[in-house]
Amino acid sequence: MQLNLTKPICFFDLETTGVNISKDRIVEISILKVFPNGTEESKTWLVNPEMTIPKDVIEIHGITNEKVANEPTFKELAKEIYNMIKDSDLGGFNSNRFDIPLLAEEMLRADIDFDMKNCLAVDVQTIFHKMEQRTLSAAYKFYCDKNLDGAHSAEADTNATYEVLKAQIAKYDEVENNTKFLAEFSSRKKFADFAGFIAYNKEGVECFSFGKHKGKLVTEVLEKEPGYFGWLQNADFPLYTKKVLTSIKLRSLNNKLG
């Protein structure tokens, strides 16, 4: 089974210091780039997170503080990683809710203007959960009839994710072999930001999905309560969410001037 691609897709997996998108950091990233002609390119980096990896997290992925102490920081690796993925769609396992948002944060901290506007995201976990309700190890066993040796190793998880997607396409007639369908099928509620603070309503307009302004249009809130924008920018929200808010505000101002 070869994926029907119109552009490259990069399957990737992160091992991190924790699960807080705003505060935690990458300690390992593995990317498998698949081209439309079926050729593949892969690379794995260990990353110095510039913070302590908690003991309970080390017990999950096995990457110790000593192991990454002399590795490059993400900022030092960011351009190389970005150059590998910038022309591609992205794929992963639970990537829409975790890996892509955290990668975006790391890129923005490294002063790289990471954006998903021209990039589709295929979340293999969502396809799996819609069809079978399992974990990656179970998905690998179910679809590929293989045991996932080295689970919670970024490289093993990345390769398994790619194999599972190909097996899903082969198994389900309703799962089409093209990236646009896979991205739409593996998405949940549509959000303007990765972390889910700004959602699209039925008309496709951005609205807040949390707090006292939940369900209200972002443009209306920012116009009626200008101080709310400043509070959001200074509060502990993901950098990508702040970037999206700034873009909405600038677009609104340009529309008024136009």
BATORDREN-329913 format. One record per residue (C-alpha): residue in three letters; x, y, z; residue number from 1. Coordinates in steps of 0.5 Angstrom, whole numbers, always signed. Last residue first. Example, Ala and Ser with C-alpha at 12.3 -4.5 7.8 and 13.67 -1.06 7.14 Angstrom:
% residues 2
r resn=SER	x=+27	y=-2	z=+14	resi=2;
r resn=ALA	x=+25	y=-9	z=+16	resi=1;
% end
This chain:
% residues 258
r resn=GLY	x=-21	y=+98	z=+8	resi=258;
r resn=LEU	x=-19	y=+102	z=+15	resi=257;
r resn=LYS	x=-25	y=+97	z=+18	resi=256;
r resn=ASN	x=-23	y=+91	z=+15	resi=255;
r resn=ASN	x=-15	y=+92	z=+16	resi=254;
r resn=LEU	x=-17	y=+93	z=+24	resi=253;
r resn=SER	x=-21	y=+87	z=+24	resi=252;
r resn=ARG	x=-15	y=+83	z=+20	resi=251;
r resn=LEU	x=-10	y=+86	z=+25	resi=250;
r resn=LYS	x=-15	y=+83	z=+31	resi=249;
r resn=ILE	x=-15	y=+76	z=+28	resi=248;
r resn=SER	x=-8	y=+76	z=+27	resi=247;
r resn=THR	x=-6	y=+78	z=+34	resi=246;
r resn=LEU	x=-11	y=+73	z=+36	resi=245;
r resn=VAL	x=-8	y=+67	z=+32	resi=244;
r resn=LYS	x=-1	y=+69	z=+34	resi=243;
r resn=LYS	x=-3	y=+69	z=+42	resi=242;
r resn=THR	x=-6	y=+62	z=+41	resi=241;
r resn=TYR	x=+1	y=+60	z=+37	resi=240;
r resn=LEU	x=+5	y=+63	z=+43	resi=239;
r resn=PRO	x=+1	y=+58	z=+48	resi=238;
r resn=PHE	x=-3	y=+62	z=+54	resi=237;
r resn=ASP	x=+0	y=+64	z=+60	resi=236;
r resn=ALA	x=-3	y=+71	z=+61	resi=235;
r resn=ASN	x=+0	y=+77	z=+58	resi=234;
r resn=GLN	x=-3	y=+77	z=+51	resi=233;
r resn=LEU	x=-9	y=+75	z=+54	resi=232;
r resn=TRP	x=-10	y=+80	z=+58	resi=231;
r resn=GLY	x=-8	y=+85	z=+53	resi=230;
r resn=PHE	x=-13	y=+83	z=+48	resi=229;
r resn=TYR	x=-18	y=+83	z=+54	resi=228;
r resn=GLY	x=-17	y=+90	z=+55	resi=227;
r resn=PRO	x=-20	y=+92	z=+48	resi=226;
r resn=GLU	x=-27	y=+90	z=+51	resi=225;
r resn=LYS	x=-33	y=+92	z=+46	resi=224;
r resn=GLU	x=-28	y=+91	z=+40	resi=223;
r resn=LEU	x=-24	y=+85	z=+42	resi=222;
r resn=VAL	x=-30	y=+81	z=+44	resi=221;
r resn=GLU	x=-34	y=+83	z=+38	resi=220;
r resn=THR	x=-28	y=+80	z=+34	resi=219;
r resn=VAL	x=-27	y=+74	z=+38	resi=218;
r resn=LEU	x=-34	y=+72	z=+37	resi=217;
r resn=LYS	x=-38	y=+70	z=+43	resi=216;
r resn=GLY	x=-38	y=+62	z=+44	resi=215;
r resn=LYS	x=-34	y=+62	z=+51	resi=214;
r resn=HIS	x=-33	y=+70	z=+53	resi=213;
r resn=LYS	x=-33	y=+68	z=+61	resi=212;
r resn=GLY	x=-28	y=+63	z=+60	resi=211;
r resn=PHE	x=-27	y=+58	z=+54	resi=210;
r resn=SER	x=-29	y=+57	z=+47	resi=209;
r resn=PHE	x=-28	y=+64	z=+44	resi=208;
r resn=CYS	x=-30	y=+65	z=+37	resi=207;
r resn=GLU	x=-27	y=+65	z=+30	resi=206;
r resn=VAL	x=-32	y=+65	z=+24	resi=205;
r resn=GLY	x=-33	y=+59	z=+20	resi=204;
r resn=GLU	x=-41	y=+60	z=+20	resi=203;
r resn=LYS	x=-42	y=+54	z=+24	resi=202;
r resn=ASN	x=-37	y=+57	z=+29	resi=201;
r resn=TYR	x=-30	y=+56	z=+29	resi=200;
r resn=ALA	x=-26	y=+55	z=+35	resi=199;
r resn=ILE	x=-21	y=+59	z=+39	resi=198;
r resn=PHE	x=-18	y=+56	z=+46	resi=197;
r resn=GLY	x=-17	y=+50	z=+42	resi=196;
r resn=ALA	x=-9	y=+49	z=+43	resi=195;
r resn=PHE	x=-8	y=+49	z=+36	resi=194;
r resn=ASP	x=-11	y=+55	z=+34	resi=193;
r resn=ALA	x=-16	y=+57	z=+29	resi=192;
r resn=PHE	x=-20	y=+51	z=+32	resi=191;
r resn=LYS	x=-25	y=+46	z=+28	resi=190;
r resn=LYS	x=-28	y=+40	z=+32	resi=189;
r resn=ARG	x=-25	y=+34	z=+31	resi=188;
r resn=SER	x=-20	y=+32	z=+25	resi=187;
r resn=SER	x=-18	y=+25	z=+23	resi=186;
r resn=PHE	x=-23	y=+25	z=+17	resi=185;
r resn=GLU	x=-21	y=+32	z=+15	resi=184;
r resn=ALA	x=-14	y=+31	z=+15	resi=183;
r resn=LEU	x=-15	y=+24	z=+12	resi=182;
r resn=PHE	x=-20	y=+27	z=+6	resi=181;
r resn=LYS	x=-14	y=+32	z=+4	resi=180;
r resn=THR	x=-9	y=+27	z=+5	resi=179;
r resn=ASN	x=-11	y=+22	z=+0	resi=178;
r resn=ASN	x=-13	y=+15	z=+0	resi=177;
r resn=GLU	x=-20	y=+15	z=+2	resi=176;
r resn=VAL	x=-22	y=+12	z=+9	resi=175;
r resn=GLU	x=-29	y=+9	z=+7	resi=174;
r resn=ASP	x=-27	y=+2	z=+4	resi=173;
r resn=TYR	x=-23	y=+1	z=+11	resi=172;
r resn=LYS	x=-18	y=-4	z=+11	resi=171;
r resn=ALA	x=-13	y=-2	z=+6	resi=170;
r resn=ILE	x=-13	y=+5	z=+9	resi=169;
r resn=GLN	x=-12	y=+3	z=+16	resi=168;
r resn=ALA	x=-6	y=-1	z=+14	resi=167;
r resn=LYS	x=-3	y=+5	z=+11	resi=166;
r resn=LEU	x=-4	y=+9	z=+17	resi=165;
r resn=VAL	x=-2	y=+4	z=+22	resi=164;
r resn=GLU	x=+5	y=+3	z=+18	resi=163;
r resn=TYR	x=+6	y=+11	z=+19	resi=162;
r resn=THR	x=+4	y=+11	z=+26	resi=161;
r resn=ALA	x=+9	y=+5	z=+27	resi=160;
r resn=ASN	x=+15	y=+8	z=+24	resi=159;
r resn=THR	x=+13	y=+15	z=+28	resi=158;
r resn=ASP	x=+12	y=+10	z=+35	resi=157;
r resn=ALA	x=+19	y=+7	z=+34	resi=156;
r resn=GLU	x=+23	y=+13	z=+32	resi=155;
r resn=ALA	x=+20	y=+17	z=+38	resi=154;
r resn=SER	x=+21	y=+11	z=+43	resi=153;
r resn=HIS	x=+15	y=+11	z=+47	resi=152;
r resn=ALA	x=+14	y=+4	z=+45	resi=151;
r resn=GLY	x=+21	y=+0	z=+43	resi=150;
r resn=ASP	x=+18	y=-6	z=+41	resi=149;
r resn=LEU	x=+11	y=-5	z=+38	resi=148;
r resn=ASN	x=+8	y=-12	z=+37	resi=147;
r resn=LYS	x=+6	y=-14	z=+30	resi=146;
r resn=ASP	x=-1	y=-16	z=+27	resi=145;
r resn=CYS	x=-1	y=-10	z=+23	resi=144;
r resn=TYR	x=-8	y=-7	z=+24	resi=143;
r resn=PHE	x=-9	y=-10	z=+31	resi=142;
r resn=LYS	x=-2	y=-10	z=+33	resi=141;
r resn=TYR	x=+0	y=-3	z=+31	resi=140;
r resn=ALA	x=-7	y=-1	z=+34	resi=139;
r resn=ALA	x=-6	y=-4	z=+40	resi=138;
r resn=SER	x=+1	y=-1	z=+41	resi=137;
r resn=LEU	x=-2	y=+6	z=+39	resi=136;
r resn=THR	x=-8	y=+6	z=+44	resi=135;
r resn=ARG	x=-15	y=+3	z=+42	resi=134;
r resn=GLN	x=-22	y=+5	z=+40	resi=133;
r resn=GLU	x=-24	y=+2	z=+34	resi=132;
r resn=MET	x=-26	y=+6	z=+28	resi=131;
r resn=LYS	x=-27	y=+13	z=+30	resi=130;
r resn=HIS	x=-21	y=+12	z=+35	resi=129;
r resn=PHE	x=-17	y=+9	z=+30	resi=128;
r resn=ILE	x=-18	y=+15	z=+25	resi=127;
r resn=THR	x=-17	y=+20	z=+31	resi=126;
r resn=GLN	x=-11	y=+16	z=+33	resi=125;
r resn=VAL	x=-8	y=+17	z=+26	resi=124;
r resn=ASP	x=-8	y=+25	z=+26	resi=123;
r resn=VAL	x=-7	y=+27	z=+19	resi=122;
r resn=ALA	x=-6	y=+35	z=+19	resi=121;
r resn=LEU	x=-6	y=+39	z=+12	resi=120;
r resn=CYS	x=-1	y=+45	z=+11	resi=119;
r resn=ASN	x=-2	y=+51	z=+8	resi=118;
r resn=LYS	x=-5	y=+55	z=+14	resi=117;
r resn=MET	x=-1	y=+51	z=+19	resi=116;
r resn=ASP	x=+4	y=+56	z=+21	resi=115;
r resn=PHE	x=+11	y=+56	z=+24	resi=114;
r resn=ASP	x=+14	y=+63	z=+24	resi=113;
r resn=ILE	x=+21	y=+61	z=+27	resi=112;
r resn=ASP	x=+24	y=+65	z=+32	resi=111;
r resn=ALA	x=+26	y=+59	z=+36	resi=110;
r resn=ARG	x=+20	y=+60	z=+41	resi=109;
r resn=LEU	x=+16	y=+60	z=+35	resi=108;
r resn=MET	x=+18	y=+54	z=+33	resi=107;
r resn=GLU	x=+18	y=+51	z=+40	resi=106;
r resn=GLU	x=+11	y=+53	z=+41	resi=105;
r resn=ALA	x=+9	y=+50	z=+34	resi=104;
r resn=LEU	x=+12	y=+43	z=+36	resi=103;
r resn=LEU	x=+8	y=+43	z=+42	resi=102;
r resn=PRO	x=+1	y=+45	z=+38	resi=101;
r resn=ILE	x=+3	y=+39	z=+33	resi=100;
r resn=ASP	x=+5	y=+34	z=+38	resi=99;
r resn=PHE	x=-1	y=+35	z=+43	resi=98;
r resn=ARG	x=-8	y=+35	z=+40	resi=97;
r resn=ASN	x=-7	y=+35	z=+33	resi=96;
r resn=SER	x=-1	y=+30	z=+34	resi=95;
r resn=ASN	x=-5	y=+24	z=+37	resi=94;
r resn=PHE	x=-1	y=+19	z=+33	resi=93;
r resn=GLY	x=+2	y=+23	z=+27	resi=92;
r resn=GLY	x=+2	y=+26	z=+21	resi=91;
r resn=LEU	x=+4	y=+33	z=+18	resi=90;
r resn=ASP	x=+3	y=+36	z=+11	resi=89;
r resn=SER	x=+10	y=+38	z=+7	resi=88;
r resn=ASP	x=+14	y=+44	z=+5	resi=87;
r resn=LYS	x=+16	y=+46	z=+11	resi=86;
r resn=ILE	x=+17	y=+39	z=+14	resi=85;
r resn=MET	x=+25	y=+38	z=+13	resi=84;
r resn=ASN	x=+27	y=+46	z=+13	resi=83;
r resn=TYR	x=+23	y=+47	z=+20	resi=82;
r resn=ILE	x=+27	y=+41	z=+23	resi=81;
r resn=GLU	x=+34	y=+44	z=+20	resi=80;
r resn=LYS	x=+32	y=+51	z=+22	resi=79;
r resn=ALA	x=+30	y=+49	z=+29	resi=78;
r resn=LEU	x=+36	y=+45	z=+31	resi=77;
r resn=GLU	x=+40	y=+50	z=+35	resi=76;
r resn=LYS	x=+33	y=+53	z=+38	resi=75;
r resn=PHE	x=+31	y=+46	z=+40	resi=74;
r resn=THR	x=+38	y=+46	z=+44	resi=73;
r resn=PRO	x=+43	y=+41	z=+42	resi=72;
r resn=GLU	x=+45	y=+35	z=+46	resi=71;
r resn=ASN	x=+50	y=+35	z=+51	resi=70;
r resn=ALA	x=+46	y=+34	z=+57	resi=69;
r resn=VAL	x=+41	y=+30	z=+53	resi=68;
r resn=LYS	x=+43	y=+23	z=+56	resi=67;
r resn=GLU	x=+44	y=+26	z=+63	resi=66;
r resn=ASN	x=+37	y=+29	z=+64	resi=65;
r resn=THR	x=+35	y=+22	z=+62	resi=64;
r resn=ILE	x=+31	y=+19	z=+56	resi=63;
r resn=GLY	x=+27	y=+13	z=+58	resi=62;
r resn=HIS	x=+20	y=+14	z=+55	resi=61;
r resn=ILE	x=+16	y=+13	z=+61	resi=60;
r resn=GLU	x=+20	y=+12	z=+67	resi=59;
r resn=ILE	x=+24	y=+19	z=+65	resi=58;
r resn=VAL	x=+17	y=+22	z=+65	resi=57;
r resn=ASP	x=+16	y=+20	z=+73	resi=56;
r resn=LYS	x=+23	y=+23	z=+74	resi=55;
r resn=PRO	x=+22	y=+30	z=+72	resi=54;
r resn=ILE	x=+26	y=+32	z=+66	resi=53;
r resn=THR	x=+30	y=+38	z=+68	resi=52;
r resn=MET	x=+30	y=+44	z=+64	resi=51;
r resn=GLU	x=+34	y=+47	z=+58	resi=50;
r resn=PRO	x=+30	y=+42	z=+54	resi=49;
r resn=ASN	x=+37	y=+39	z=+51	resi=48;
r resn=VAL	x=+34	y=+35	z=+44	resi=47;
r resn=LEU	x=+36	y=+28	z=+42	resi=46;
r resn=TRP	x=+34	y=+28	z=+34	resi=45;
r resn=THR	x=+31	y=+23	z=+29	resi=44;
r resn=LYS	x=+32	y=+23	z=+22	resi=43;
r resn=SER	x=+28	y=+20	z=+16	resi=42;
r resn=GLU	x=+27	y=+20	z=+9	resi=41;
r resn=GLU	x=+22	y=+16	z=+5	resi=40;
r resn=THR	x=+21	y=+15	z=-3	resi=39;
r resn=GLY	x=+14	y=+13	z=-5	resi=38;
r resn=ASN	x=+13	y=+18	z=-11	resi=37;
r resn=PRO	x=+9	y=+23	z=-7	resi=36;
r resn=PHE	x=+14	y=+23	z=-2	resi=35;
r resn=VAL	x=+14	y=+21	z=+5	resi=34;
r resn=LYS	x=+18	y=+24	z=+11	resi=33;
r resn=LEU	x=+19	y=+20	z=+17	resi=32;
r resn=ILE	x=+21	y=+25	z=+23	resi=31;
r resn=SER	x=+23	y=+23	z=+30	resi=30;
r resn=ILE	x=+24	y=+28	z=+36	resi=29;
r resn=GLU	x=+27	y=+28	z=+42	resi=28;
r resn=VAL	x=+27	y=+32	z=+49	resi=27;
r resn=ILE	x=+22	y=+37	z=+47	resi=26;
r resn=ARG	x=+20	y=+42	z=+52	resi=25;
r resn=ASP	x=+14	y=+43	z=+57	resi=24;
r resn=LYS	x=+11	y=+50	z=+59	resi=23;
r resn=SER	x=+6	y=+52	z=+54	resi=22;
r resn=ILE	x=+4	y=+45	z=+51	resi=21;
r resn=ASN	x=+4	y=+42	z=+58	resi=20;
r resn=VAL	x=+4	y=+35	z=+57	resi=19;
r resn=GLY	x=+11	y=+33	z=+60	resi=18;
r resn=THR	x=+19	y=+33	z=+59	resi=17;
r resn=THR	x=+18	y=+31	z=+52	resi=16;
r resn=GLU	x=+18	y=+25	z=+47	resi=15;
r resn=LEU	x=+16	y=+28	z=+40	resi=14;
r resn=ASP	x=+13	y=+24	z=+34	resi=13;
r resn=PHE	x=+13	y=+25	z=+27	resi=12;
r resn=PHE	x=+10	y=+23	z=+20	resi=11;
r resn=CYS	x=+12	y=+28	z=+15	resi=10;
r resn=ILE	x=+8	y=+28	z=+9	resi=9;
r resn=PRO	x=+10	y=+30	z=+2	resi=8;
r resn=LYS	x=+6	y=+33	z=-3	resi=7;
r resn=THR	x=+0	y=+31	z=-8	resi=6;
r resn=LEU	x=+0	y=+24	z=-4	resi=5;
r resn=ASN	x=-4	y=+17	z=-5	resi=4;
r resn=LEU	x=+0	y=+13	z=+0	resi=3;
r resn=GLN	x=+3	y=+7	z=-2	resi=2;
r resn=MET	x=+0	y=+0	z=+0	resi=1;
% end
